[in-house]
Amino acid sequence: MNPVFQEFQGVVTLESDAELISDANKLPLRIQEVLSSCHALVFVDNKLVGDPLEKAAIKGIDWIYTSDEKAMSRRPGGQPVQIVHRYHFASHLKRMSVIVRIQEKFYAFIKGAPETIQERLVDLPAAYVETYKKYTRQGSRVLSLAYKLLPEMPVSEARSLERDQVESDLIFAGFAVFNCPIRSDSASVLLELEQSSHDLVMITGDQALTACHVASQVNICSKPVLILTRMKTSGFEWVSPDETDRVPYRAEEVKELSESHDLCISGDCFEMLQRTDAVVQVIPHVKVFARVAPEQKELVLTTFKTVGRMTLMCGDGTNDVGALKQAHVGIALLNAEPVQKAGSKSQSSKLESKSGKLKKPKPANESSSQLVPPASSSAKAPSSRPLTAAEKQREKLQKMLDEMNDESDGRSAPIVKLGDASMASPFTAKHASVAPTLDIIRQGRSTLVTTLQMFKILGLNCLATAYVLSVMYLDGVKLGDVQATISGVFTAAFFLFISHARPLQALSAERPHPNIFCAYVFLSILGQFAMHLFFLMSAVNLASKYMPEECIEPDSEFHPNLVNTVSYMVNMMIQVATFAVNYMGHPFNQSISENKPFKYALYSAVVFFTVITSDMFRDLNDYMKLEPLPEGMRSKLLLWAMLMFCGCYGWERFLRWAFPGKMPAWEKRQKQAVANLDKKQA
């Protein structure tokens, strides 16, 4: 869900029916007072900051909250609500409360999870449970509102009341219903992750029914959902969201059940799982974790690691810090405004400045900061006095910042403050979107396959070059300066342009090989080198037949001969073939045809070495100190080079088919972890 944009839908009171009241003018005054004061909003630099849901509630009921912790209605007739003391939200309590003063009377206002407030009501309405479940099944966030009148006392005594005393014997006020729209890109991003052979799991603090509804909308859940629920008598059972299907809970049957259903458990089930040592047995098969505390999120990630699963987690708050630290890859999501809006805003300001038109100020009730009291007019009035040096410098710096934002063309996000989640994560996304997960996986796979291909290319080139240099040294033959220079230029160009390969936008369901110590890499290198060696030995032996019997000192000056010429040509043909055959393109990177610089470098090398082998331009060969090849040898070398390339290419493709990247197997490790627990218990 999108934490930045949340909409207050209305309130359900249960006085006569369970219908949603959306008109703020029809809301009971007590509910308006609870919503306007029971929150943790604060003013920072004259701006109201805090939970977007709480700001949406105040905006929805059309109240004002001031910096002196006082809430007032915009409509006549309401009394101001002065906050005296706050008991902040606690994840383990799932509620928060405030003590307020209204016309010299003290009240306790409480809001929290419906199942938590339910236990603290003096009189529980008959339709309480069914009503909040009705709206959570629709994907809405539901908060239960309650209050009670406190006895007369001094302010100091009210501030010293025990929290449990304040939050007991409550009177139900109503349910506040919020619509939290899902980001437009979430479903498509998660669908691509699922299609690329990744398992998706949701860990949230929302109610289980809300979480399951959202999970089904964003492709996390595709099968019928079952929620682990505590039975009224004793024990637990799996219950469908509409409560039509019920399956008894048995830890040993969870794996089989997960094959036909998507499973969901809530935070109150963790204690049972830990008590029965079923954490490792159950958690790896669960799709949705709802109403979980921060330490429970951390337990989920720790369990995934225990059974050998590689994890990537996205989190946007302090509650996610522990879990982000446990994940193999953590991504902190910042609740910043989307780039498109910032870009459109800068573009519109550009057009207005060019046309010379002034932008009309928005009315106070239409401003995005309508919860903040308007500043005094004197502070905004322009001054006719000359600017000081400090003010001129400040204007200059502001102008530079504006120009930098304009030049970004909307590609960079506005500067935002990093939160606690950023401190615990190696990656930080500038917006509350899970789209960066695709970029990280895409770039990670590309880096991995590029590393593998580099190891293979370097290994094969080193082996071939070592043989050529050894043969040439034993025969007293050296490389010419021009030969070595041209060879180095082509090799450098290949390594430069091979790094220009970009990862494909679409993630593949295939996985790259995780390391170089695998059968695929070793067999590929050995098979290709065998063909290279056969080609080298055949070519050198053929050249030796045409060489006169002479003794050349290894340390003598360079003199071109047939062995030098053939060894140089064959070695460069092998290098070109090595780069072309071992290039890792689809399904992770661009293919050779899409990586145009590398493609043109290969074509240039093929044409160049075909020209010098066929001796088309004798002056060029003389410049490179290459001896003329006998007529029969030219066609043989070109034919052998083609056969060598086809053999290496076929061998490489066969190995990629026979030894694909394996999917991470964690079930075996899970069984081992369960067996270890059984041994400890025994």
C-alpha positions, -999 to +999 in steps of 0.1 A: +000+000+000+010+036-006+019+051+028+021+086+014-014+089+001-041+078+025-078+089+024-102+092+052-134+074+041-156+080+071-168+065+104-191+036+114-209+043+147-230+011+152-257+032+169-284+022+144-267+004+115-233-004+102-234+022+074-204+044+067-208+081+075-187+100+050-201+135+055-180+153+082-210+175+092-230+143+102-203+128+124-209+128+161-190+155+179-173+130+202-158+111+173-145+143+158-128+152+191-112+117+192-099+119+157-086+155+160-066+149+192-057+112+195-026+113+173+012+119+174+015+148+150+040+175+158+052+208+142+087+210+128+097+243+112+061+254+112+051+223+093+028+195+105+046+162+103+037+127+113+017+097+102-001+104+068-031+085+081-035+108+111-031+139+089-058+125+066-082+120+095-079+157+107-083+169+071-113+146+066-132+159+096-122+195+087-105+204+119-074+225+127-045+214+148-022+241+162+013+242+174+002+246+211-014+210+209-049+223+205-075+210+181-104+232+169-132+227+144-135+250+114-173+249+119-190+270+145-203+254+177-174+231+185-152+234+216-114+234+214-097+202+225-065+207+245-041+178+247-028+173+282-008+141+279+000+115+253+006+077+256+023+070+223+016+041+201+033+009+211+036-019+186+031-046+213+000-028+226-014-019+192-030+013+205-024+049+216-042+073+239-043+109+250-057+128+280-075+159+268-093+188+285-126+201+270-144+228+290-125+220+322-134+183+319-108+156+314-113+128+289-093+098+277-094+093+240-081+060+226-076+045+192-061+013+180-066-021+165-102-033+167-093-066+183-072-048+210-098-021+219-125-049+219-110-063+251-112-029+270-148-019+263-173-018+291-201-027+267-192-045+234-217-038+206-232-069+191-221-061+156-186-050+166-166-079+152-186-084+120-185-047+112-147-042+113-142-075+095-166-063+067-144-033+060-110-050+064-121-077+039-125-048+014-089-038+020-096-007+042-076+002+073-099+002+103-092+018+136-114+015+167-122+047+186-131+048+223-132+073+251-141+077+288-147+106+311-121+111+338-128+124+373-119+160+382-082+164+391-053+188+387-034+188+354-003+174+371-023+145+385-038+138+351-004+136+335+008+111+361-020+086+356-010+050+348-016+040+312-035+009+320-058+030+342-065+054+314-071+027+287-096+006+306-134+006+310-139+024+277-170+035+258-170+026+221-173+056+198-170+041+163-147+027+136-126+051+116-122+037+080-093+047+058-087+039+021-050+033+015-047+031-023-021+007-037+006+023-058-001+021-095+032+002-101+031-022-072+010-049-089+031-049-121+064-049-103+054-078-080+040-097-110+073-094-128+092-106-097+068-136-094+073-145-131+111-143-127+109-172-102+109-152-070+087-160-040+068-130-027+059-125+010+041-097+027+051-086+063+028-059+076+013-044+107-022-042+092-050-065+102-050-100+086-081-095+064-068-062+051-034-077+044-049-107+025-070-084+004-041-063-006-018-093-012-044-107-036-045-074-055-007-072-059-001-108-070+014-120-037-016-144-032-030-162-062-045-193-045-073-195-019-062-179+014-063-194+048-056-174+080-043-191+112-068-181+139-071-189+176-102-210+183-128-199+209-122-230+230-085-238+226-060-244+199-057-229+164-073-235+130-070-223+095-100-201+085-108-185+051-114-148+050-152-153+046-151-179+074-167-206+051-137-230+051-120-243+083-090-266+085-075-279+118-040-267+124-012-293+124+024-282+120+034-313+101+006-306+075+016-270+067+038-278+038+011-299+021-015-272+028+007-245+013+006-263-021-031-257-025-036-225-004-018-192+004-013-191+042-015-161+065-006-158+101-009-129+125+014-117+153-006-135+181+003-169+165+041-164+169+040-172+206+023-205+199+048-213+171+078-206+194+063-225+223+057-256+201+091-252+182+072-250+150+087-217+137+111-234+112+083-258+102+056-232+095+070-198+087+089-207+054+055-217+039+036-186+049+028-159+023+013-131+045+024-120+080-001-096+096-002-076+128+035-084+134+057-065+159+092-054+149+109-083+167+085-107+149+095-092+116+131-099+125+122-135+135+106-141+101+138-130+083+160-150+106+139-181+100+142-176+062+180-174+066+180-205+088+164-226+061+187-213+035+165-188+017+181-157+001+160-126+012+155-091-001+133-069+020+117-035+015+109-014+046+100+022+053+101+027+090+117+022+124+098-010+129+116-025+099+151-018+111+158-052+127+144-072+098+163-051+073+195-059+091+187-096+089+179-096+052+206-104+027+196-073+008+177-044+025+160-015+007+148+015+026+118+032+011+114+069+017+080+085+018+089+112-007+067+128-034+070+110-067+094+123-093+067+129-119+050+155-097+082+173-089+091+173-126+057+186-137+059+213-111+093+225-122+082+224-158+052+245-151+072+270-131+096+272-161+067+280-185+053+306-161+086+323-157+091+324-195+057+338-202+060+364-175+028+354-157+026+353-120+011+322-103-019+330-082-017+319-046-040+291-035-068+298-010-060+286+025-086+259+024-071+244-008-035+244+004-018+211+009-008+224+044-043+234+054-037+218+088-011+244+097-024+278+109-017+305+083+014+326+091+011+363+099+007+386+069+036+408+082+060+379+078+051+375+041+050+411+032+078+422+009+104+446+023+116+477+004+149+479+023+181+469+004+193+433+008+222+426+031+253+407+019+241+376+038+206+378+022+221+382-013+243+351-007+213+331+005+193+341-026+223+331-048+225+297-032+187+292-035+189+301-072+217+276-077+196+249-060+166+257-082+187+255-114+201+221-103+166+208-098+155+222-132+185+206-150+176+172-135+147+169-160+127+150-134+152+121-133+163+126-097+140+128-067+138+158-044+163+159-015+148+140+014+160+132+049+171+096+055+152+077+081+161+049+105+154+023+078+181+039+056+207+035+083+200-003+084+199-008+046+226-009+019+201+006-006+177+035-002+149+042-027+139+079-029+102+070-031+078+046-015+078+022-044+091-014-047+102-008-083+139-005-072+139-042-064+138-049-101+168-026-107+188-043-080+181-078-091+186-068-128+220-052-120+230-080-097+224-107-122+241-087-149+272-082-127+273-119-118+272-132-154+297-105-164+320-117-137+317-153-149+323-145-185+354-124-175+369-153-156+363-177-185+377-153-211+408-145-191+414-182-183+411-192-220+432-163-232+459-170-207+460-207-216+462-201-253+488-173-250+509-194-226+511-222-252+519-198-281+546-180-261+561-213-250+563-227-286+577-195-299+603-193-271+614-229-277+618-222-314+636-189-306+608-169-321+594-136-307+565-113-313+571-081-333+564-047-318+537-039-343+521-074-338+520-070-300+506-034-303+478-044-327+470-075-305+469-053-274+446-027-291+421-054-301+421-071-267+417-037-249+388-028-272+371-062-265+373-058-228+362-021-230+331-028-251+321-060-235+315-040-204+290-018-223+264-046-221+233-034-204+210-057-184+177-066-201+146-048-188+126-080-184+137-103-157+141-139-167+128-169-149+163-185-153+190-180-127+227-174-134+253-197-120+261-184-084+299-190-085+328-200-108+334-233-090+308-253-108+307-281-135+295-257-162+325-233-159+352-261-156+338-282-185+334-251-207+370-240-201+384-275-206+364-283-237+372-250-254+409-251-245+411-286-259+398-273-293+421-242-291+451-265-283+443-288-312+440-258-335+473-243-323+493-276-325+480-284-359+488-249-372+523-248-357+531-283-369+519-273-404+541-242-403+571-261-391+571-283-422+578-252-443+605-239-419+642-245-428+664-263-404+681-235-384+690-227-348+678-194-335+690-180-302+661-172-278+677-138-269+685-127-304+668-098-322+634-103-338+633-119-372+600-127-388+594-163-399+565-187-407+561-200-371+559-165-357+533-155-384+511-186-379+513-185-341+503-149-341+474-153-365+461-184-348+464-169-313+444-138-324+417-159-341+414-179-308+410-146-288+383-133-311+365-167-309+368-167-271+352-133-267+324-141-291+316-176-278+317-167-240+298-135-242+268-139-219+239-122-235+202-132-232+184-138-209+203-115-186+222-090-207+220-075-242+229-098-270+260-092-292+238-076-319+223-052-293+257-043-278+267-024-310+302-013-299+312-048-290+296-062-322+315-037-344+348-045-326+343-082-333+334-076-369+365-054-373+388-081-358+373-108-380+377-087-412+412-076-402+426-111-394+409-126-425+426-099-446+461-106-432+456-144-433+446-143-470+475-119-477+452-094-496+474-064-489+511-074-489+522-040-477+501-044-446+516-078-438+551-064-444+544-036-420+534-061-394+565-083-401+543-112-413+558-138-436+538-148-467+518-180-462+519-208-487+488-210-509+474-242-493+481-230-458+459-198-461+427-217-468+435-244-443+440-218-415+407-200-423+388-234-425+403-246-392+395-213-376+358-216-387+357-252-374+373-242-341+347-214-337+317-236-345+330-264-322+335-240-292+302-223-299+283-256-300+301-269-269+293-237-249+256-238-260+253-275-251+267-268-216+244-239-210+215-262-218+228-292-199+239-272-168+214-243-162+216-221-132+199-240-104+170-226-083+180-223-047+168-254-028+158-247+008+135-276+016+163-300+024+179-275+047+146-269+064+142-306+071+176-306+085+168-277+108+136-294+120+155-326+126+181-307+147+153-293+168+139-327+174+173-340+185+177-312+210+142-319+224+150-356+226 
